[in-house]
Amino acid sequence: MKRKQNLQPFAYDLGADDIKRERHKARQLRQSQWWKRRLAKGVCYYCGRPTTPDQLTMDHIVPISRGGKTTKGNVVACCKQCNNAKKQLLPMEWDNYLQQFAPTVNKEQTK
């Protein structure tokens, strides 16, 4: 007998406790050596521009409000400009913004 799966693509019904718990985990992760090494690289995850570590921010690829978790696989260092532009969007939803950086990033990687 097959069970009908009730999957929701995005968790819009998160409670205040869920959001508070994930923000607490993010604060703890910011204190880790892993995160400090990410900042030390000084490169924005999205646009690839060199950025000083104090100007990089923590961004959830899948935002907490959309069901994302604070894990090393879902958290990246990015510049404030990209983080503000992304807001609550998933990368596939703001692909046009990312496309403007594709030639720049590809040129730097081939050097």
C-alpha positions as CSV (number, residue, x, y, z in Angstrom):
1,M,0.0,0.0,0.0
2,K,1.5,3.3,-1.1
3,R,1.3,6.3,1.3
4,K,0.4,9.6,-0.1
5,Q,3.2,12.1,0.7
6,N,2.2,15.5,1.9
7,L,5.3,17.5,1.1
8,Q,5.4,21.2,1.3
9,P,8.1,22.9,-0.8
10,F,8.6,25.8,1.6
11,A,7.9,26.1,5.3
12,Y,5.9,29.4,5.5
13,D,4.3,28.3,8.7
14,L,7.3,28.4,11.0
15,G,6.7,29.3,14.6
16,A,8.5,32.0,16.5
17,D,10.3,29.3,18.4
18,D,11.6,27.7,15.2
19,I,13.0,31.0,14.0
20,K,14.5,31.8,17.4
21,R,16.2,28.4,17.5
22,E,17.8,28.8,14.1
23,R,19.0,32.3,14.8
24,H,20.6,31.1,18.0
25,K,22.4,28.4,16.0
26,A,23.5,31.0,13.6
27,R,25.0,33.1,16.4
28,Q,26.8,30.0,17.7
29,L,28.1,29.2,14.2
30,R,29.5,32.7,13.8
31,Q,31.8,32.1,16.7
32,S,33.3,28.9,15.2
33,Q,36.7,28.5,13.6
34,W,34.9,27.2,10.5
35,W,33.1,30.5,10.0
36,K,36.1,32.6,10.8
37,R,38.0,30.7,8.0
38,R,35.2,31.4,5.6
39,L,35.4,35.1,6.4
40,A,39.2,35.1,6.1
41,K,38.9,34.0,2.4
42,G,37.4,37.5,1.8
43,V,35.3,36.5,-1.3
44,C,31.5,36.8,-1.7
45,Y,29.9,33.4,-2.4
46,Y,27.4,34.9,-4.9
47,C,29.2,37.6,-6.9
48,G,32.8,36.4,-6.3
49,R,34.0,39.9,-5.6
50,P,36.9,40.3,-3.1
51,T,35.5,41.7,0.2
52,T,37.1,42.5,3.5
53,P,36.1,40.0,6.2
54,D,34.4,42.6,8.3
55,Q,32.1,43.4,5.3
56,L,31.0,39.8,4.7
57,T,27.7,38.7,6.2
58,M,26.2,35.3,7.0
59,D,23.5,34.2,4.5
60,H,21.3,31.1,4.5
61,I,21.1,29.8,0.9
62,V,17.6,28.5,1.8
63,P,16.4,31.2,4.1
64,I,15.1,30.3,7.6
65,S,11.7,31.7,6.8
66,R,11.5,29.3,3.8
67,G,12.4,26.2,5.9
68,G,16.2,26.4,5.7
69,K,18.4,25.3,8.6
70,T,21.5,26.8,10.1
71,T,24.0,24.2,8.9
72,K,27.4,24.5,7.3
73,G,25.9,23.3,4.0
74,N,23.3,26.0,4.0
75,V,25.3,29.0,5.3
76,V,27.7,31.1,3.1
77,A,29.7,34.3,3.5
78,C,28.5,37.0,1.1
79,C,28.8,40.7,0.7
80,K,26.1,43.0,2.2
81,Q,25.0,44.0,-1.3
82,C,24.2,40.5,-2.4
83,N,22.6,39.6,1.0
84,N,20.3,42.6,0.8
85,A,19.5,41.9,-2.9
86,K,18.7,38.2,-2.1
87,K,16.4,38.9,0.8
88,Q,14.1,35.8,1.3
89,L,14.6,34.4,-2.2
90,L,16.1,31.1,-3.2
91,P,19.0,31.2,-5.7
92,M,16.8,29.9,-8.4
93,E,14.4,32.8,-7.8
94,W,17.0,35.5,-8.2
95,D,19.0,33.9,-11.0
96,N,18.9,37.1,-13.1
97,Y,20.8,38.9,-10.4
98,L,23.5,36.2,-10.3
99,Q,23.8,36.1,-14.1
100,Q,25.3,39.6,-14.1
101,F,28.4,38.3,-12.3
102,A,28.9,35.1,-14.3
103,P,31.4,36.6,-16.8
104,T,33.4,38.2,-14.0
105,V,33.6,35.1,-11.9
106,N,34.5,32.9,-14.9
107,K,37.3,35.3,-16.0
108,E,38.8,35.3,-12.6
109,Q,38.7,31.5,-12.3
110,T,40.6,31.0,-15.6
111,K,43.6,33.1,-14.6
